[in-house]
């Protein structure tokens, strides 16, 4: 990362330290790619590769820089290591009072017909079925930060070869939380999670959780069946 002249010294040092932590244990080309992407995104304030590439100011044609970044993105197979490294950088903010918020959603791409792996998703904003990707994520709410801290995210497609189901992807996020957080940390879930497989996961593990239920659900309390809306 050679072009920090527009950024303050402290910010430059912070970015370098952060990139070093994310790239821990990875090979040099991957570490450089991570640094280029993070610096490019911050300097350009954009998620477009062309804008990021301009900020890198490499002594080659802009097209070549974009192709390099694109190629590295396509060949990126270190996501597990990156996730673990990222978690290591933020875990000092968490304690047993930390609340874990799960949010499965979608990334709608109705006008992007040529993107790889596009599948049909339910657009939560419009209620329509459109092209896009599914998203499984979890964030941690702490007393030290006004905004939740992301701890797990995965964008996936139902047309991928290794795709099983959306429920399977949700379970992966729950397993990540089980591995990295205490049972005492409350898992907070919205109405989309009020399904049997969620309770089947939490109850045997004795993990604390709160699920907002739909009003048409029945629960059994002290041997009596009660409609949630009552």
C-alpha positions as CSV (number, residue, x, y, z in Angstrom):
1,X,0.0,0.0,0.0
2,X,2.1,2.9,-1.3
3,X,-0.4,5.8,-1.6
4,X,-1.4,7.1,1.8
5,X,-0.5,10.7,1.0
6,X,-4.1,11.8,1.3
7,X,-4.6,10.1,4.7
8,X,-3.3,11.1,8.1
9,X,-0.4,9.2,9.6
10,X,-2.5,7.7,12.4
11,X,-5.1,6.4,10.0
12,X,-2.4,5.0,7.8
13,X,-0.9,3.1,10.7
14,X,-4.3,1.9,11.8
15,X,-5.1,0.5,8.4
16,X,-1.7,-1.2,8.1
17,X,-2.1,-2.8,11.5
18,X,-5.6,-3.9,10.7
19,X,-4.6,-5.5,7.4
20,X,-1.7,-7.3,9.0
21,X,-4.1,-8.8,11.5
22,X,-6.6,-9.9,8.8
23,X,-3.8,-11.4,6.7
24,X,-2.1,-13.3,9.6
25,X,-1.0,-16.7,8.4
26,X,-1.9,-16.1,4.8
27,X,0.7,-15.8,1.9
28,X,2.1,-12.5,0.8
29,X,0.0,-12.1,-2.4
30,X,-3.2,-12.6,-0.4
31,X,-2.0,-10.2,2.2
32,X,-1.3,-7.6,-0.5
33,X,-4.7,-8.1,-2.0
34,X,-6.4,-7.6,1.3
35,X,-4.5,-4.4,1.9
36,X,-5.3,-3.1,-1.6
37,X,-9.0,-3.8,-1.2
38,X,-9.3,-2.2,2.2
39,X,-7.2,0.9,1.2
40,X,-9.0,1.2,-2.1
41,X,-12.4,1.1,-0.5
42,X,-11.5,3.7,2.2
43,X,-9.7,6.0,-0.2
44,X,-12.3,5.9,-2.9
45,X,-15.4,5.6,-0.6
46,X,-16.7,3.1,-3.2
47,X,-17.3,-0.6,-3.6
48,X,-16.5,-0.4,-7.4
49,X,-13.3,-2.1,-8.4
50,X,-12.5,0.6,-10.9
51,X,-12.7,3.3,-8.3
52,X,-10.6,1.3,-5.9
53,X,-8.1,0.6,-8.6
54,X,-7.7,4.4,-9.4
55,X,-6.7,5.0,-5.7
56,X,-4.0,2.4,-5.9
57,X,-2.2,4.4,-8.6
58,X,-0.2,1.5,-9.9
59,X,2.3,2.0,-12.7
60,X,0.2,-0.1,-15.1
61,X,-3.0,0.4,-17.0
62,X,-6.1,0.8,-14.9
63,X,-7.7,-2.1,-16.7
64,X,-4.8,-4.4,-15.6
65,X,-5.3,-3.4,-11.9
66,X,-9.0,-4.0,-12.1
67,X,-8.4,-7.4,-13.7
68,X,-5.9,-8.3,-11.0
69,X,-8.3,-7.4,-8.2
70,X,-11.1,-9.2,-10.0
71,X,-9.0,-12.3,-10.4
72,X,-8.0,-12.4,-6.8
73,X,-11.6,-12.0,-5.7
74,X,-12.7,-15.0,-7.9
75,X,-9.8,-17.1,-6.6
76,X,-10.2,-16.2,-3.0
77,X,-10.4,-19.4,-0.9
78,X,-9.2,-18.1,2.4
79,X,-12.6,-17.0,3.8
80,X,-12.5,-19.2,6.9
81,X,-9.1,-17.9,7.8
82,X,-10.2,-14.3,7.2
83,X,-13.3,-14.8,9.3
84,X,-11.3,-16.2,12.2
85,X,-8.6,-13.4,11.9
86,X,-11.3,-10.8,11.8
87,X,-13.0,-12.2,14.9
88,X,-9.7,-12.1,16.7
89,X,-9.4,-8.4,16.0
90,X,-12.9,-7.6,17.6
91,X,-13.3,-10.2,20.3
92,X,-11.8,-8.0,23.0
93,X,-15.1,-6.0,22.9
94,X,-17.2,-8.9,24.0
95,X,-18.2,-10.3,27.4
96,X,-21.1,-12.4,28.7
97,X,-23.4,-9.4,28.5
98,X,-23.0,-9.2,24.8
99,X,-26.2,-9.8,22.8
100,X,-25.9,-11.7,19.5
101,X,-28.3,-10.5,16.8
102,X,-29.0,-12.8,13.9
103,X,-30.3,-11.5,10.6
104,X,-30.8,-13.6,7.4
105,X,-31.6,-11.4,4.5
106,X,-31.1,-11.0,0.8
107,X,-29.0,-9.0,-1.7
108,X,-31.3,-8.1,-4.6
109,X,-29.8,-7.6,-8.0
110,X,-32.8,-7.2,-10.4
111,X,-30.7,-5.4,-13.1
112,X,-27.5,-7.6,-12.9
113,X,-28.4,-10.5,-15.3
114,X,-24.7,-11.5,-15.9
115,X,-23.4,-11.9,-12.3
116,X,-22.3,-15.4,-11.4
117,X,-24.6,-17.6,-9.4
118,X,-27.6,-15.4,-9.4
119,X,-30.7,-17.1,-7.9
120,X,-34.2,-16.2,-7.2
121,X,-34.7,-14.4,-3.8
122,X,-37.5,-12.7,-1.9
123,X,-36.7,-9.0,-1.8
124,X,-37.4,-8.0,1.8
125,X,-37.7,-4.3,0.8
126,X,-40.4,-4.8,-2.0
127,X,-41.9,-8.2,-1.2
128,X,-41.2,-9.3,-4.7
129,X,-39.3,-12.2,-6.1
130,X,-36.2,-11.1,-8.0
131,X,-32.6,-12.1,-8.9
132,X,-30.0,-11.8,-6.2
133,X,-28.3,-13.7,-3.4
134,X,-29.1,-14.9,0.1
135,X,-27.3,-13.5,3.1
136,X,-26.7,-15.0,6.5
137,X,-25.3,-12.8,9.2
138,X,-24.8,-12.1,12.9
139,X,-23.8,-9.0,14.8
140,X,-22.8,-8.4,18.4
141,X,-24.4,-5.6,20.5
142,X,-22.1,-4.4,23.2
143,X,-22.2,-1.6,25.9
144,X,-19.1,0.0,24.5
145,X,-20.3,0.7,21.0
146,X,-23.4,2.5,19.7
147,X,-23.5,0.3,16.6
148,X,-23.6,-3.6,16.5
149,X,-20.3,-5.2,15.5
150,X,-20.6,-7.7,12.7
151,X,-19.1,-11.1,13.6
152,X,-20.4,-13.4,10.9
153,X,-21.5,-12.9,7.3
154,X,-21.9,-15.1,4.3
155,X,-23.5,-14.4,0.9
156,X,-24.7,-17.5,-0.9
157,X,-26.8,-18.7,-3.7
158,X,-29.3,-21.5,-4.0
159,X,-27.8,-22.5,-7.4
160,X,-24.3,-23.2,-5.9
161,X,-23.1,-26.8,-6.2
162,X,-22.7,-27.2,-2.4
163,X,-26.0,-25.5,-1.5
164,X,-28.3,-27.6,0.7
165,X,-30.9,-25.2,2.1
166,X,-31.3,-21.8,3.6
167,X,-31.9,-23.5,7.0
168,X,-28.5,-25.2,6.6
169,X,-26.8,-21.8,6.1
170,X,-28.6,-20.4,9.2
171,X,-27.3,-23.3,11.2
172,X,-23.7,-22.5,10.0
173,X,-24.1,-19.1,11.5
174,X,-25.4,-20.6,14.8
175,X,-22.5,-23.0,14.9
176,X,-20.1,-20.1,14.5
177,X,-21.6,-18.3,17.5
178,X,-21.5,-21.5,19.5
179,X,-17.8,-21.9,18.8
180,X,-16.9,-18.3,19.7
181,X,-19.4,-17.2,22.4
182,X,-20.6,-18.4,25.7
183,X,-23.9,-20.1,26.2
184,X,-24.8,-17.2,28.5
185,X,-24.8,-14.7,25.6
186,X,-28.4,-14.1,24.5
187,X,-29.1,-14.9,20.9
188,X,-31.8,-12.5,19.6
189,X,-33.8,-13.5,16.6
190,X,-36.7,-12.0,14.7
191,X,-39.9,-13.7,13.6
192,X,-38.3,-15.4,10.6
193,X,-36.6,-17.7,12.9
194,X,-39.6,-19.1,14.8
195,X,-39.2,-22.5,13.3
196,X,-38.7,-25.9,15.0
197,X,-35.2,-26.4,13.7
198,X,-34.1,-23.3,15.6
199,X,-35.4,-24.6,18.9
200,X,-34.0,-28.0,18.2
201,X,-30.6,-26.4,17.9
202,X,-30.7,-24.1,21.0
203,X,-32.4,-26.2,23.6
204,X,-30.1,-29.2,23.7
205,X,-27.1,-26.9,23.8
206,X,-28.7,-24.9,26.7
207,X,-27.9,-21.6,24.9
208,X,-29.8,-18.5,25.9
209,X,-32.0,-17.1,23.2
210,X,-35.0,-14.9,22.5
211,X,-37.2,-15.4,19.4
212,X,-40.0,-13.0,18.4
213,X,-42.9,-15.3,17.5
214,X,-45.6,-14.9,14.9
215,X,-49.0,-14.4,16.4
216,X,-50.4,-17.6,14.8
217,X,-48.0,-19.9,16.6
218,X,-49.1,-22.2,19.3
219,X,-46.9,-22.8,22.4
220,X,-47.2,-25.3,25.2
221,X,-46.8,-23.8,28.7
222,X,-47.4,-25.8,31.8
223,X,-49.2,-28.5,29.8
224,X,-51.5,-26.0,28.1
225,X,-51.6,-25.0,24.4
226,X,-51.6,-21.2,24.1
227,X,-52.0,-19.1,20.9
228,X,-49.2,-16.5,20.8
229,X,-51.5,-13.7,19.9
230,X,-53.5,-14.1,23.1
